[in-house]
Amino acid sequence: THFGYRDVPVAEKQKLVAQVFTSVADNYDLMNDLMSFGIHRLWKRHFAAISGLRAGDRVLDLAGGTGDIAALLLPLVGDSGEVVLGDINAAMLRVGRDRLTDRGLVQGLRYAQMNAEALPFPDKSFDAVTIAFGLRNVTDKQRALEEMHRVLRIGGKALILEFSQVRQDWLKPLYDFHSFQVLPRLGRLFAQDADSYQYLAESIRKHPDQETLKGMLEKAGFAKVEVRNLSAGIVAIHRGYRV
Ligand code: SAM
């Protein structure tokens, strides 16, 4: 009942990630709510609130999946702006488009299947690039950060919302218990899929912590990089500018 994720060659990882998200696409929202006690909605709302996006901005939401972030950003950029929702997975993209369309969100939205490591856009074409709970799944994260930097205009910003390293010692045992005992069981119970949620817990542990990711952003060329922890560092928001 294990992907052997830790041992797979890099080239295989993308296939595994594709399997995971194709497998969870339909249950994705329910699982997010169950796993985070609904708190992921607050994290996402906070992320949008501090994004500083303005009317008319053109935004790329990478790994946009089910469209949660796009739905929050769209009102900020207004009728004159645009949100491009990009995801590598066709099933996730389809679910996202259906959901946003059902909510009446059409104007100003575009969808495109893409790999964050090789963006199909010219240099300097966006005011902002966002990626929420997506960077963790990308095989070559440094490459993805460089791509985000490349497509940003001068003065544009990247915003990353991602699981990070818990900063409170008392929370760690609880968090580990939730990750490795509760999550796979929830996965089995509600999504008939314990493996995908085992993968989730492992991918969170392997993801670069606050300082490491900040360094990676700087290496990719970002300036004025700032980190903000939410929920004691369970997740963090990184922001950096192209100057
Ligand atoms: N942003 C959404 C949210 O916060 O609800 C969805 C996050 S979901 C956990 C991660 C998404 O990343 C999936 O939809 C997956 O298909 C996508 N993804 C994984 N690897 C990717 C890559 N290399 N390029 C673009 N998207 C990728």
Boltz pocket constraint, residues with backbone or C-beta under 6 A from the ligand:
constraints:
  - pocket:
      binder: B
      contacts: [[A, 17], [A, 21], [A, 62], [A, 63], [A, 64], [A, 65], [A, 66], [A, 67], [A, 68], [A, 69], [A, 86], [A, 87], [A, 88], [A, 89], [A, 92], [A, 114], [A, 115], [A, 116], [A, 117], [A, 131], [A, 132], [A, 133], [A, 134], [A, 137], [A, 138], [A, 139]]
      max_distance: 6.0
